[in-house]
Amino acid sequence: MAAQATDALSQAEPTDDDLITAWGLVHEAVNLLEPKLLRGITPDGRDMAGPWFEVLIRLQRTPGHRLPMSRLAREVSLSTGGFTKLADRLEREGYLERAACDTDRRVVYATLTGQGLAFIDAVRDKHVRRLREHLLAALGADGVWNLAALMRTLRDSAAE
């Protein structure tokens, strides 16, 4: 009987309130988890701001450790002006350098420095431990794969 009720619910069109609730739960989960993932995460035990982490981890995971600044700004949901300020701070810390594109002078690359790579490597290790604790433990392996697939679908549909 319960299986039939679940099947009927899964076939029903979500109500307006269901949609609002689902989206609200996404926001609540991210807002509650992000501080747990980034609190005291730096090698010297400081908290890390989400945009700093996102920029550095994206550069660390990219071959050659460099991306166009405009792409990074878009991927971390910052305006170009906001991203420029963040890049200024990361550059002052010695974590990234800017480099002009040889073929298109409109393009400026953000490139992870050796110091930046060492820093984000240490941060990444702590981050992965916390992801295992707060994400994998809560969802299980199948849940992590399903979450990634759902979020990729949402991201790709929003980018169209």
C-alpha positions in Angstrom: 0.0 0.0 0.0 2.8 2.4 0.9 4.6 1.6 -2.4 1.4 2.5 -4.3 1.2 5.8 -2.5 4.8 6.6 -3.2 4.3 5.7 -6.9 1.2 8.0 -7.0 3.2 10.8 -5.4 6.1 10.4 -7.8 3.7 10.7 -10.7 2.0 13.8 -9.4 2.9 17.3 -10.7 4.6 19.2 -7.8 2.4 22.1 -6.5 3.7 25.6 -6.3 4.4 25.1 -2.6 6.3 21.8 -3.4 8.6 23.7 -5.8 9.2 26.5 -3.4 10.0 24.0 -0.6 12.3 22.0 -2.8 14.3 25.1 -3.9 14.3 26.4 -0.3 15.8 23.1 0.9 18.6 23.4 -1.6 19.4 26.9 -0.3 19.1 25.8 3.4 21.4 22.8 2.8 24.1 24.8 1.1 23.9 27.6 3.6 24.2 25.1 6.5 26.9 23.0 5.0 29.3 25.6 3.5 30.5 27.0 6.8 31.1 23.4 8.0 33.1 22.7 4.9 35.2 25.9 5.0 35.6 26.7 8.8 39.2 26.6 9.9 40.2 24.9 6.7 43.4 26.9 5.8 46.7 25.4 6.8 47.0 28.0 9.6 43.4 27.2 10.8 41.6 30.3 9.4 38.1 30.1 7.8 38.0 30.5 4.1 35.4 32.5 2.1 33.4 30.5 -0.4 34.5 32.5 -3.5 38.2 32.3 -2.6 37.9 28.5 -2.3 35.9 28.2 -5.5 38.4 30.2 -7.5 41.4 28.4 -6.2 39.9 24.9 -6.4 38.8 25.5 -10.0 42.3 26.6 -11.0 43.8 23.7 -9.1 41.6 21.2 -11.0 42.2 22.7 -14.4 45.1 21.5 -16.6 47.7 24.2 -16.6 46.1 25.8 -13.6 44.8 28.8 -15.6 41.4 30.0 -16.8 40.1 33.2 -18.4 39.0 35.6 -15.7 35.6 36.2 -17.3 34.9 32.4 -17.2 36.0 32.2 -13.5 33.8 35.2 -12.6 30.8 33.5 -14.3 31.5 30.1 -12.7 31.7 31.5 -9.2 28.7 33.8 -9.7 30.5 37.1 -9.3 30.2 40.2 -11.5 33.4 41.0 -13.4 34.0 43.9 -11.0 33.5 41.7 -8.0 35.8 39.1 -9.4 38.4 41.7 -10.2 38.5 42.7 -6.5 38.7 39.1 -5.5 41.5 38.5 -8.0 43.4 41.5 -6.6 43.3 40.1 -3.1 44.3 36.6 -4.3 47.2 38.2 -6.2 48.3 40.2 -3.2 48.4 36.9 -1.2 50.6 35.4 -3.9 48.1 32.8 -4.9 47.4 33.8 -8.5 48.9 35.9 -11.3 47.2 37.5 -14.3 48.5 36.9 -17.8 47.3 38.4 -21.0 46.3 36.1 -23.9 48.8 36.0 -26.7 46.1 35.8 -29.4 43.3 38.0 -28.0 44.1 41.0 -25.9 40.6 41.1 -24.5 41.2 37.9 -22.6 43.1 37.9 -19.3 44.0 34.6 -17.6 44.1 33.9 -13.9 46.9 31.5 -13.2 47.6 29.7 -10.0 51.1 30.4 -8.6 53.3 27.7 -7.0 52.3 29.2 -3.6 48.7 29.2 -4.6 48.9 25.5 -5.6 50.6 24.5 -2.4 47.9 26.4 -0.4 44.9 24.9 -2.2 46.4 21.4 -2.1 46.5 21.6 1.7 43.0 23.1 1.8 41.6 20.5 -0.6 42.7 17.6 1.6 40.7 19.0 4.5 37.8 19.9 2.3 37.6 16.3 1.0 37.6 14.9 4.5 34.7 17.2 5.4 32.8 16.3 2.2 33.1 12.6 3.2 31.9 13.5 6.7 29.0 15.8 5.8 28.0 14.7 2.3 29.0 11.1 1.7 28.0 10.0 5.2 24.6 11.7 4.9 23.7 10.6 1.3 25.8 7.5 0.7 27.6 6.8 -2.6 24.4 6.5 -4.7 23.1 9.7 -3.2 26.3 11.6 -4.1 26.1 10.3 -7.7 22.4 11.2 -7.9 23.0 14.7 -6.4 25.8 15.4 -8.9 23.6 14.3 -11.8 20.7 16.4 -10.7 22.9 19.5 -10.1 24.6 19.1 -13.4 21.2 18.9 -15.1 20.1 22.1 -13.3 23.3 23.9 -14.2 23.2 22.9 -17.8 19.6 23.9 -18.2 20.2 27.3 -16.6 23.2 27.9 -18.9 21.0 27.5 -22.0 
